[in-house]
């Protein structure tokens, strides 16, 4: 018991110091992280599983679109993007207008 108490105290000290020494910094998501989140949301909305999901994610994350998106697909993608960015009101309307008007590359 005499050896256990100092050991627990030192562990508590180290954990408290690590918490204080590590500042919490909110970082902006990189474009790749944003693209991953969008593709993941799209795969979820299409209820894809297993190999179908892997194939969709590979296609979505590559720079080459597999096929031109239909207006309905564009709407889903733009809506998912606006949702991941937590856009509301006029900001969301402006984003959706811009997103839906962009032609695929």
N, C-alpha and C positions, 0 to 999 in steps of 0.2 A: 504494500500500500504506500509506503514511503517513497518508493521509486516511481510508482504510477502517477502520483500527484504532480511532481515536477515535469514529467513527460507530457502529461495532458496540458499543463500550463504553457509549455514551450510550443506545443502544436497550436494551441489557441492563439498565442502571440504571433506565430508565423502566419497563420491564416488571416488574422486581423491586419497585419502589416501588408500582406499581399493584396488584400481588398483595398486598402488605402493607397498603396503605391500604383495600382492599375487604374488610370483614369478612364472613365467611360466616355468614348467619343463616338458620336453618331456619324457614320460615313455615308456619303451619297453612293447609291448603287452604281456600279460601272455599267456601261452599255451592254456588255455581255451578260451581266447579272439581270438586267432589265429584260433582255431578250429571252433569257432562260425562264424568268418568271412568266412572261407572256406566253411562251410556248407551253409551259407547264399548265397554265390556266386554260389554254386552248385544248390541250390534250384531256384535261379534266372535264371541260364542258362537252367534249365529244365522247366522254366515258370510255376512253381507250385503255386497254390493259395489255400486258405482256409484250409480245413481238410487235403488235400493231402500234403500241405506244412508243416503243424504241424506234421503229421506222419513222413515225410521225415526228418525234423529237429530233432525230438525225436530219430529216428534211427541213424542219422548221429552223433549226440552229445553223444550218448551212446558209451561205449567202445566196445560193441559187434557188429560186422558188420552183417547186415541182410543177405547178400549173398556175395559170392566172386565177386569182381569187374572185369568186362571184361576189356580188354586192352583199349577199347574206353573210358570206364568210368574212368579208371586210368589216361588216357591222359587228360581228361577234368578236373579231380580233381587236378592233378599235375600242369596243366596249370593255373588253378584258384589260386592255392597256390603261384605259381611263380608270378602271377599278383598282389596278395595282398601284397607280399613282395617286389614288384617293382624291381625284378631282371632283369638284362640286360646282353647281351653278354655272355662271357665265364662263368660268375657266374650263369646265367640262365641255360646254357647248362649242367653244372655240377649238378645243383639242379634237373633238369629234368631227367638226367641219373640216379641219385641216387633214385629219387622218383619213377620212372617207374620200377626200378629193385627190389624194396622192395616187398617182398611177404606179403600178408595180414596176420595179426596175428590170 
